[in-house]
Amino acid sequence: MSISRYELVFTDVTGATQDVVVVERTLYKGSGGHPVYTDPTGIIRAEISDRGEVRVMPSGGHQDPAHAVRARALPEDDTEDGTGGDAEGPAGSGRAAPSA
């Protein structure tokens, strides 16, 4: 089974969490042959392997490569409209509810 959504956790060199972005699987594959995931804006694009290895892909000029990014699989949507209910918190927040 392939995972359709991940949280990408971007951290700085100190290890402090700076940002969390939810990405969804696209129909594309990256140069490593793994699925490409993107955020709703299309700015954040990443190839994620079946072992959770993340390679952030540039989507435009003047982007600095991310140094430390982790991928956390999110549960599949279970609502008809595909929003996932409360799984992502407030609309557009990009933050997932804590997992048990």
Residue pairs with C-beta under 8 A, 6 or more apart in sequence:
2 25
2 35
2 50
3 25
3 48
3 73
3 74
4 24
4 25
4 76
4 77
5 22
5 23
5 24
5 25
5 37
5 73
5 74
5 76
5 77
5 84
6 22
6 23
6 37
6 48
6 71
6 72
6 73
6 74
7 20
7 21
7 22
7 23
7 71
7 72
7 74
7 96
8 20
8 21
8 22
8 23
8 37
8 44
8 46
8 54
8 56
8 69
8 70
8 71
9 17
9 19
9 20
9 69
9 70
9 71
9 72
10 17
10 18
10 19
10 20
10 21
10 66
10 68
10 69
11 17
11 18
11 67
11 68
11 69
11 70
12 18
12 67
12 68
13 67
13 68
15 68
20 94
20 95
20 96
21 39
21 44
21 94
22 39
22 74
22 88
22 94
22 95
22 96
23 37
23 38
23 39
23 44
23 45
23 46
24 37
24 38
24 39
24 40
25 35
25 36
25 37
26 35
26 36
26 37
26 38
28 35
28 36
29 35
29 36
29 47
30 36
30 47
30 55
30 57
31 47
32 47
32 49
32 55
34 47
34 48
34 49
34 50
35 47
35 48
36 45
36 46
36 47
36 57
37 45
37 46
37 47
37 48
38 44
38 45
38 46
39 94
42 59
43 59
43 60
44 56
44 59
45 56
45 57
45 58
45 59
46 54
46 55
46 56
46 57
46 69
46 71
47 54
47 55
47 57
48 54
48 55
48 71
52 70
52 71
52 73
53 71
54 69
54 70
54 71
56 65
56 66
56 69
58 65
72 96
74 84
74 87
74 96
75 84
75 87
77 83
77 84
77 87
78 84
78 85
79 85
83 91
86 97
87 96
87 97
88 94
88 95
88 96
88 97
89 95
89 96
89 97
